[in-house]
Amino acid sequence: MKIRPLHDRILVQRIEEEERTKGGIIIPDTAKEKPIMGKVIAVGDGRVTDSGQKIPMVVKEGDRILFGKYAGTEVKIEGEEYLIMREDDVLAIIED
């Protein structure tokens, strides 16, 4: 199944963080918080202003991003969990 978000929305897959602390302690699933880092899977065409002008997206497919803890809407597609959020919910693009 192929999903294409509309306008200024993006489809994000969360990137799971390491399950151990630096000291080697394993963190159980019940104590973990949801990751705030993800990989952009698909992007929309861009935001349309009131005057009809289209503003292109800054993020692109494959970018790793940071987003707010409660950003987006969780969806399940073919057994995988994703988030659909607006580009405004992205806090930063991670560059290596």
Secondary structure by P-SEA (a helix, b strand, c coil): ccccccccbbbbbbbbcccccccccccccccccccccccccccccbbbcccbbbbbbccccccccccccccbbbbbcccbbbbbbccccccccccc
